[in-house]
Amino acid sequence: MRMDIRHVAAALRRHRMATLLIGLQIALACAVLCNALFLLSNRLQLMSMASGVDESHLVALSLQGTGNDLGRDTLLRIKQGLRGIAGVESVSMTNAVPFTQQAGEIGFRSVLDDPQYNQQGHFYVADNDFIRTVGVHLADGRWLGDDEAANSTSFLPSSPSILMSRSYAQHIWPGQPSLGQVLFADGAQRRVVGLIEDLARPNPEPLILHNTVLITGSNVLGQVFVLRTGPLSRDRVLRQALDAVARIAPDVVVDLDYSGTLSELRDRYFASNRAMAAMLCGIIAAMLLVTALGIVGLASFWVQQRRRQIGIRRAIGARRSDILSYFQTENFLIVSGGIALGMVMAFALNIVLMKLYEVPRLPLAYLPWGAVTLWILGQLAVLGPAIRAARVPPVVATRSV
Amino acid sequence: MFGYYLDLALRSLKRNRVLTALMVIAIAVGIGTSMTTLTVMYLLSGDPLPGRSEHIFYPQLDAETGKGMVRSRPADLLDYPSARDLWSSGKADRQTMTAEALVKIQPVEAGRHPSMIDTLTTTSAFFSMFNVPFRYGGPWQPADDEARSRTVVISERLNQQLFAGANSVGRTLRVDSNDLRIVGVLDHWRPSPRFYMVVGGHGASDTSDLYKPPHDLMLPLSTALDLHSQFSWFSCWGNVDPKNMAAAACEWVGLWVQLDTPATRSAYRDYLRDYDAQQRSLGRFDHPPNIRMMSLMQWLDFNQVVPKDVQLQTWLAFGFLVICLCNTVGLLLVKFLGRSGEIGVRRAMGASRSDIFMQCLVEAGAVGLLGGIGGLLLAWFGLWLVRQQKVAYADLAQLDPMLLLVTVAMAILASLLAGLLPAVRASRVPPALQIKVS
């Protein structure tokens, strides 16, 4: 005996209210599910963003209290001391590394007399060891030479040559070659001699591009030491580095919030995103559970209510598999209806979120995922009651209520 | 009658335990998640200065000079000369300047390492304007502001750390290699957000840092200038000599004024306009007037202090609650209509439609009560989870007695709402005519 969808649909019409409710619940679940999955994937994407440095090899120490009094000598002695730690391959002094704090931000101009600081950018000021220490990759042009580090104590060193992040260069000079171009800021001009693969800002944010510029300079404003070491010796190097700083400069305070292996700093930096991702996972799981329980409850009731009809159908020759597929088809129809409505609602919800929270547009690809999830969920949820229905013996037909 | 309905309801709930459990779980989970997020939202979006906030204002000017971008709104902070002029004019009922500095404090005990502390540098009126409670001693005096006195106020927390909670008034603290005398120790004070230092919130993707606990160290701004403390800048437009922040071309000072009547408010607005015009005629300002004066709550609102993630979570949780309610409506409908036979008998024996309706609602309400208790436990657990997060507002996430009642009330209300439609349907069941058959 073949299942006729029209029969199933006709039966549903008799339970309009309950069908409508479960369909509505599926629709809402579909709308929330698609958006929650999308938000979750945005967060995961953000948390796994590339920083452009060799994180697994790096340890950072952020110093405080070096104030304006602490001389360059002390910093150089610290650097010497850190270099002496076993397993440290190189040490650099910089103003920041990714996943710490915003350190140097300035409005760059691409045209000298442009009244607008239209290109806000972050600059890393570091010594010549920075590039080899953190492992930035050159995309085009050349590295900065040892003689190009400006010996300056101002906010932005007046070095004549700079490196910049490739995407930032493309943003400022779209469609033009950016090597050899000049950026103006702080009363000086700086020529772009090399482009690096994207180097993240110290405080990367979603939707903000890697607007970073790399300048070498002996700038005492930069008080972050970054150490390159093997992935396995990172924790030991960190401990020894803290001891070394305490020994060499007992008056210097290490800012523990922004010190650690780069992997730890990344984890700390994205802590709130991780919490949000966990919350989204929780909501998704709870929603699927509640939806499944709703289907189980309703289907169980229908099975119970139709015991007599099921018995009659069995008595006139329906097989167990026919009963099973009847309930599965019924569920498929309801869930499909819910999904159809849910897709529209998913977009409506996304538009609201876009307006209020700068959430990007929901890509169409999320809809099939949401739909497939709900179809599978529905089929699994209805399986139990349907099996019970299939077990109803034909003899039920002969009994009265 | 209610007692009878309740008895019937409980019997009916017991009869179909699985269905009852499903409904209670759905309500509990929906209420639990939405109450967790709602509690956080409520705690973060409240008035940090109830009864006072409408008298507190935040004047802003645009002091930036030169070929910079003409800004659509003034910066979040003032330059020192403007802040100082406005503050010393005494045109408001009360006024105070606020700025942040990072200072190094030496340990009280020998052999310990020094530490860096975010410090609030302000003026004596800060404490009275913002109702700051003291445990020991009190604020420094207006004369101390003028005299750049070496005085300091510390938080309860720092007092606990340094002096094990003892009365430390009169003791000295070594701050940036200067000896400052402790004049006051704060009592527990935890405004949410740390409103007096709210800057840079608008448009930021994460504003949870605005909910950090108050500063542990507070000292006169004049003293901090004298000590060349390391102030935090908001933005600068010229060369900056960190040793001379009083003259730096930077925005780094906030000004708060208390204006008690509408008349003083409009007078103060006029005064701001006049000041701006005067400074332009003197050539110190070269931008068109860009003046603002928001009230405390407007300023918090403008800075969008409530973190976007918290708002997003609230939305999702309520979406989820609606799903749970939908679920409950469906299950209640099934449950009530499943008893059509029984209802028919009762109707035949004289029960009116409203009796049936009431009985169904009582049953729905009982589900709500059970769900509410479950939801309360879940919300309590949810807030514990929030407290485990590494966010600045984690310690604020506490269930308060009012919210406790709201949770249960909301659960009952929600389930009554969910029960409404099924109850109407159930009350329409016709009296059983075929009673003799069975």
Interface residues (C-beta under 8 A of the other chain):
Chain A: M17 A18 L21 I22 L24 Q25 L28 A29 A31 V32 A36 L39 Q64 G65 G67 N68 G107 D113 P115 Q116 Y117 N118 S154 F155 E205 P206 A246 P250 D251 V253 D255 R268 A271 S272 A275 M276 M279 L280 G282 I283 A286 M287 L289 V290 T291 L293 G294 V296 G297 L298 S300 F301 Q304 Q305 L349 L353 L356 Y357 E358 V401
Chain B: V18 L19 L22 M23 I25 A26 V29 G30 T33 K67 G68 M69 V70 L102 K104 H113 P114 S115 M116 D176 S205 D206 S208 H228 Q230 C236 N239 V240 P242 K243 P307 K308 D309 Q311 L312 Q313 W315 L316 A317 G319 F320 V322 I323 C324 C326 N327 V329 G330 L331 L333 V334 K335 G338 Q389 K390 V391 L421 R425 S438
